[in-house]
Structures are given as C-alpha cells and as structure tokens.
C-alpha cells in the first residue's frame, strides 16, 4: 500500500469538524484586518527588483502599462501582495494556488473537444500554498476594478462579497461531491450565457463569445503574417512584436533562432507521444519576440509560426519565460527542477481542461525556463471596464465558483468548507480586507507614479 495523507484516513464528518476547529485559532474576523508593518519594503523597489532578468529595452513599457491605472498597477504588483499576504492570518490548509488570481486572469478558451470553457488562465506564480491568499487577491481585485469603473462604495462591497459567497457556496457543494465529480466539473460559456439574468448581458457576452470562437491560428496568421517573395514571415510591429530577424546584431538573432529550435526540441519531449506525433506534422517557419500582459512585460515571450501541409495549415505557439514564482520568498520552493514544469503542472492541476500543446523546456546554457502553449485557441476575456454593478456582480460569482473548483481539485474542500461555515460572516471579513488592501494598492500606485514623474524609474509607451 502506498503512503496516504492524513485527510484520506479521516471520515467526511471528521474532516468537517477539523475545519470548524480551525476557527478557534483563526477566527473569521482575523482575516478582515490589513495593517502594513513598519518594515514593509518600498513598493517601487519591489517592482523594480523584478527587472534584472528582463529584456531591458522593454522594461520602460512595463512601467508605462502599470502606471495607466490603479488596477493596471495591481495586475503587475503580485510580488508586493505576496510579501504582504505572508503577514496575514491563514488556517494552514494548503492547496495548489494560482498566486495571481485577480479577476483579469480568468477567461474563456477551447477545450480539446472544441468546447469553450471558462477558467483561470494564468499560472506564472503557481505553488502549493494557503487558499486564503488566492481568495484575498481575487476579492481585492474586484474592489480595485470597481473603483476604476467609478462604482460607489456600496456597490463595490456588494460585488466583492458576492465573489466570496460564490467561493464559499461552491466549496460547500464540492465538500458534498464525489472526488471524480469535482475533477470533471467545469463551466462552459453556454452555461454562463444561460445563467445571466439580463438580456443585454446575454447579448453582449454572446457577441464576445462569437468573436472568441473565431480566434485561432488561421486568424492569427491573417493578422500577423505577410508573404514576401513567396515566403511567409511574421510582420514587424516594434517594440510590441519584433521578428528575430530584425533584432539588433548585438542581440545575436542567429543565436536566438538556434535557441528557439533547441527549446522546441526539448519541449516536444514533455508532450504525450500522440501529441508529440501531431506536432511532428508541423515545421518551424519563424519566431518573434512579443510583448504580453502587464506584469509579464519584459520577460522573454515569443510567438512561433509553424506550418503543416502548407501555408493554409498554420499553427502559432506561444513561448513564455517561467521565472521564479513571487511566492517562493514566503513558501517552500517548487518540487520541480524547472519553472516551466512548475507552471505546466500547476495549470493542469487547477484547470478542468488544458491546452493539448501545453509543455515546457529549459535553455540550459542561460538557465532560462519556458513553457509552451497555443497562442490563440478561442481565447476570450471579459471587458471589465464596461461592467456596471450588476454585470460585475455576475462576473464575481463566476470567478468565485471557478477559484473554489480549482482549489477543491488539489485541496480538502470538506475542511475548507467546514472552516468557512454557511453564514456570511466570513464573506464580510474577506470583503473588509479587500477594501483595506485596495487602499494600500492606491498608496503604492501613487508612489509608483511619483517615482516615474521624479525620473527615478523610466517609463515609455509601447
């Protein structure tokens, strides 16, 4: 018989009782307070400390994107919040956490059976850790985004509390579910459309879903590729999209091209044999550096164009650098030898279904870690800026349910549910924290913008 975890030896009743007992040492109200310590690091220093291993001529673009709004800053400030969360109350119950579970890191994409599903879609920081950290990151993001949207304080608190309630109620349902039912549970866009109460929201989301369904390698090919003298090549849109052929000589593009080829070969070995066989039908045509996201700007991210039968049969893959998780200063280091594998395995554990081409590779000579996936495959994201309180409340419920499902796959939903209980006291405590930490984010954002204005750090629009 193999080793079994202690929770596997307990009855459901005992696991629930264990969760309830945690309230004695960590009462619900202990989650509500946020008070920065006297030794809290300078937030600007924390942000800039991540720039050392980035492509330096892209770093000012990162600063520019983070300076656009308090929410944009929050998106790029996962490292700041990770350090702050280390001082907050936790139950000691760990799950696989996203590490950056803000509301913009959820979205739609295609499952292997070509259905559009809704799930978490960013795992750069994933590690085993306290479930409360993900929930606090999510709830605070609703406060920050609500303020950016100009919503009043009452509506913002109502929306935020809905995200916590959805998490708590979903975890309660997973506590009563069979293990395999949790594992197979997923949320399709059709279910989302059916559940929206307002006709105008259903119409808007249906339009977004249709647009997302059209996204794929063929559409990317039409937008990103040009034909010159009969040869297909990626268009240049510097500095956001730069084919390797156009990089300065000092960057040694020939070496980068060789790196892509070598990385591709290593990446293929991480795929199952049948997917490795499928990928073998394609050949690499060209690669380009591509700026993505907010916090990720400056990391080594590339897109790779491959073709199968001919140019009418393209495949775009994205290669993204996997750096050390921002959580590793507070939590045990990853058990995996490569950060690309850490990201991929964490994603597979938290998502109901993942990209068939998800894999990893390491550039051994430079000690750079990467993960590979499809560039576009029916990907869609919510238009947060256009949401009123009702729409944002509906979205909060979706994100809360999805995060609970992701945590229930790796953690103990019975103990977590037992701890939270069935009332709304826990919801109110988490909402109070989110409001307090959103205030902290605004102070940090002001310091960041001030540093740019004072010339302490460089900012340049991309």
WOPE-V963522 format. One record per residue. RES is the residue in one letter. OMEGA is omega in whole degrees, 0 to 359 (none if undefined). NEAR is the number of other ideal C-beta (glycine too) atoms within 12 Angstrom. D_LAST is the distance of its C-alpha to the last C-alpha in whole Angstrom. Layout:
res;omega;near;d_last
RES;OMEGA;NEAR;D_LAST
RES;OMEGA;NEAR;D_LAST
This chain:
res;omega;near;d_last
X;179;5;57
X;179;5;54
X;178;7;52
X;177;9;52
X;181;14;50
X;180;13;52
X;180;25;50
X;182;16;52
X;180;12;55
X;173;19;55
X;176;12;56
X;179;23;54
X;180;14;56
X;179;19;55
X;178;29;52
X;179;28;51
X;178;19;54
X;177;28;52
X;179;34;49
X;183;25;51
X;180;19;52
X;180;32;49
X;182;25;49
X;179;14;51
X;181;15;49
X;180;25;46
X;182;20;47
X;185;31;44
X;179;16;44
X;178;25;42
X;190;37;39
X;189;28;39
X;167;22;38
X;178;32;35
X;180;16;36
X;179;24;33
X;181;13;36
X;181;7;36
X;180;9;35
X;181;21;31
X;174;23;29
X;183;21;26
X;179;34;23
X;178;32;21
X;180;20;22
X;179;28;22
X;184;43;19
X;178;31;18
X;179;22;21
X;186;34;19
X;189;29;17
X;185;14;20
X;181;20;20
X;175;28;16
X;194;29;14
X;182;21;14
X;175;23;11
X;183;32;8
X;178;32;10
X;177;26;9
X;175;34;6
X;180;42;9
X;180;36;10
X;181;29;8
X;179;33;8
X;182;44;12
X;185;35;13
X;181;26;12
X;177;28;16
X;179;33;19
X;177;32;18
X;177;31;15
X;180;42;16
X;180;44;19
X;182;40;17
X;188;44;16
X;181;45;19
X;181;45;22
X;178;38;23
X;184;40;24
X;178;46;26
X;178;36;27
X;180;31;29
X;182;34;30
X;180;39;32
X;181;25;34
X;182;23;36
X;183;34;37
X;173;29;40
X;181;28;40
X;185;35;43
X;176;21;42
X;184;35;42
X;175;26;39
X;168;39;37
X;181;38;34
X;178;42;31
X;181;46;28
X;179;45;27
X;190;46;24
X;175;48;25
X;191;46;24
X;178;48;24
X;178;35;20
X;170;37;22
X;179;42;24
X;181;36;24
X;175;37;26
X;184;41;27
X;172;34;29
X;179;24;32
X;178;23;34
X;173;13;37
X;171;15;34
X;177;23;34
X;180;35;31
X;180;38;31
X;184;42;30
X;167;42;29
X;182;49;27
X;177;40;24
X;186;39;22
X;183;42;25
X;185;42;23
X;190;45;25
X;176;45;28
X;168;38;31
X;182;33;35
X;182;41;35
X;180;34;36
X;181;45;36
X;183;41;35
X;177;46;32
X;183;53;30
X;178;50;32
X;177;50;31
X;180;49;27
X;184;51;28
X;179;50;30
X;181;47;28
X;178;46;25
X;176;52;27
X;182;45;28
X;181;40;24
X;179;43;23
X;177;42;26
X;178;30;25
X;180;30;22
X;178;27;24
X;179;17;26
X;179;28;29
X;188;14;32
X;180;19;33
X;179;14;36
X;181;26;34
X;180;34;32
X;178;32;34
X;179;28;36
X;182;44;33
X;179;48;32
X;177;34;36
X;180;37;36
X;179;47;34
X;180;46;36
X;179;34;39
X;177;37;38
X;183;44;37
X;182;41;41
X;177;28;42
X;180;34;41
X;177;43;42
X;179;28;45
X;178;23;45
X;176;37;44
X;180;33;47
X;185;20;49
X;173;23;48
X;185;15;49
X;182;20;47
X;177;9;46
X;175;18;45
X;184;27;42
X;182;22;41
X;183;18;41
X;177;28;40
X;183;32;37
X;179;37;35
X;179;27;35
X;176;35;33
X;177;20;36
X;178;21;37
X;180;35;34
X;181;27;35
X;185;14;39
X;180;21;38
X;186;27;36
X;185;16;39
X;180;18;37
X;183;11;37
X;176;17;34
X;178;28;32
X;180;21;34
X;181;15;33
X;181;25;29
X;178;36;29
X;178;22;31
X;179;19;29
X;180;31;26
X;179;33;28
X;179;18;29
X;180;22;25
X;180;28;25
X;181;24;28
X;182;22;26
X;180;29;24
X;184;26;25
X;179;34;24
X;179;23;26
X;178;21;23
X;179;31;20
X;182;32;22
X;183;20;23
X;190;22;19
X;187;31;17
X;173;32;20
X;179;20;22
X;181;15;26
X;181;14;26
X;177;7;30
X;182;9;31
X;178;15;28
X;177;27;25
X;182;25;22
X;179;36;19
X;177;26;16
X;175;22;14
X;185;19;10
X;1;20;8
X;186;27;6
X;179;25;7
X;185;31;10
X;175;30;12
X;182;32;16
X;181;34;18
X;184;23;20
X;179;22;17
X;180;25;17
X;180;16;18
X;182;11;22
X;180;10;22
X;179;20;20
X;182;14;23
X;179;23;22
X;178;14;25
X;179;18;26
X;178;33;23
X;177;25;24
X;178;18;27
X;179;32;26
X;180;35;25
X;181;25;28
X;179;24;30
X;179;39;28
X;180;36;28
X;179;23;32
X;179;27;32
X;181;38;30
X;182;27;33
X;180;20;36
X;180;31;34
X;172;28;35
X;187;17;38
X;184;12;40
X;177;12;40
X;174;24;36
X;178;20;36
X;179;13;39
X;181;18;36
X;178;30;33
X;178;18;36
X;183;16;36
X;175;27;32
X;180;21;31
X;176;34;28
X;184;34;26
X;177;37;23
X;180;39;20
X;171;41;16
X;181;43;14
X;177;39;12
X;181;35;9
X;170;32;11
X;179;32;12
X;180;33;11
X;183;41;14
X;183;35;14
X;181;41;10
X;173;37;12
X;184;39;15
X;179;37;16
X;181;37;15
X;167;42;16
X;182;42;18
X;177;44;21
X;174;40;23
X;174;39;27
X;179;26;29
X;182;21;33
X;179;12;36
X;184;15;34
X;175;23;30
X;183;15;31
X;185;19;31
X;172;34;28
X;176;37;26
X;173;40;23
X;175;43;23
X;177;38;20
X;184;46;20
X;179;41;19
X;176;40;20
X;180;42;22
X;176;35;23
X;180;31;26
X;177;35;26
X;181;37;25
X;188;38;29
X;173;25;30
X;183;25;31
X;185;27;33
X;176;28;34
X;180;13;36
X;181;17;34
X;177;29;34
X;183;16;37
X;182;26;35
X;183;15;34
X;181;30;31
X;175;37;28
X;177;40;27
X;176;30;30
X;180;36;30
X;184;45;27
X;182;35;29
X;176;30;32
X;178;41;31
X;180;39;29
X;180;31;33
X;185;29;35
X;181;43;33
X;176;39;32
X;178;31;35
X;187;31;34
X;179;32;31
X;182;31;29
X;181;27;32
X;179;34;30
X;180;37;28
X;185;39;29
X;177;38;28
X;179;38;28
X;172;31;28
X;191;30;27
X;186;16;31
X;183;11;30
X;183;17;27
X;174;17;28
X;183;33;25
X;183;35;25
X;164;43;24
X;184;46;24
X;177;46;24
X;176;42;24
X;181;34;24
X;179;39;20
X;174;35;22
X;183;37;25
X;182;36;26
X;177;36;23
X;179;31;22
X;182;30;21
X;176;34;23
X;186;23;21
X;186;32;22
X;183;21;21
X;187;20;23
X;171;32;26
X;183;24;29
X;181;26;32
X;180;21;34
X;180;34;31
X;176;38;29
X;177;32;33
X;179;31;33
X;178;43;30
X;179;43;31
X;179;37;34
X;182;41;32
X;179;48;30
X;178;42;33
X;184;39;35
X;179;44;33
X;178;49;32
X;179;43;36
X;179;40;37
X;179;49;34
X;182;44;36
X;180;39;40
X;185;36;39
X;185;35;39
X;181;38;41
X;183;35;44
X;181;41;44
X;179;33;47
X;180;36;47
X;178;41;43
X;178;37;45
X;179;32;48
X;185;43;46
X;181;44;44
X;185;25;47
X;178;19;48
X;184;16;47
X;181;20;44
X;178;24;45
X;180;40;42
X;182;34;40
X;180;25;40
X;180;36;40
X;179;46;36
X;177;42;35
X;177;29;36
X;184;40;34
X;179;47;31
X;180;33;32
X;181;28;32
X;174;41;29
X;174;38;27
X;178;23;28
X;179;35;28
X;179;41;24
X;177;26;24
X;179;25;25
X;179;36;23
X;179;33;20
X;178;20;21
X;180;31;22
X;179;38;18
X;178;27;17
X;179;19;20
X;177;26;19
X;182;28;16
X;181;16;18
X;180;13;20
X;180;10;18
X;175;18;19
X;184;28;16
X;178;23;13
X;178;27;10
X;179;22;6
X;179;17;4
X;none;27;0
